[in-house]
């Protein structure tokens, strides 16, 4: 059976199809079309889907990175900090929502997971390892590779609260990244998307050959997708 779309989705699709019929749209125009076509009764998230020129089965071609979006994601994030001593005060002043160590570990062991990111200083990772099997599969475990295991805990907490986001390709070589809300201006969404594209280009694995970014498509949570000009974005 084929996918059945509702009237609002079909109207949004027709609106975008009409706008793109005459000539290719610029990046700003493409974003404006996706914004205008958003029809849900909530502030939809805009996401870019990237088709990468990598072999996702090869460990040396994994694409992973992070970017501090200039205008944030529009999502309020909850940050947990595994720290002790003076670093607890530093994390609190930076805006961490939950600060502690043994108490938080025990709380997580009991099933509590009401946070979006966790950070830790290197000296406490031995204790955090007790809950690695709980946090790891959910992408919540502090990780040195992405900067969430660091003694500079104040900086990473502050950046996470401001909108630092992480990206990684999936098993099929695609990458999905939310870059703002439909309520954002087209200008701010474009600046966020360009910041992501710059970080993505910088994360290209040396082992990746040929064209790195094959295709980029943007869409809102409920709406249809629209391909954007890769050369212009990059």
Buried (B, 14 or more C-beta within 10 A) or exposed (E): EEEEEEEEBEEBBEBBEEBBEEEEBEBEBBBBBBBBBBBEEEBBBBBBBBBBBBBBEEEEBBBBBBBBBEBBBBEEBBBBBBBBEEBBEBBBEBBBBBBBBEEBBEBBEEEEBEBBBBBBBEEBBEBBEEBEEBBEEEEBBBBEEBBBBBBEBBBBBBBBBBBBBBBBBEEEBBBEBBBBBBEBEBEBBBBBBBBBBEBBEEBBBEEBEEEBBEBBBBBBBBBBBBBBEBEBBE
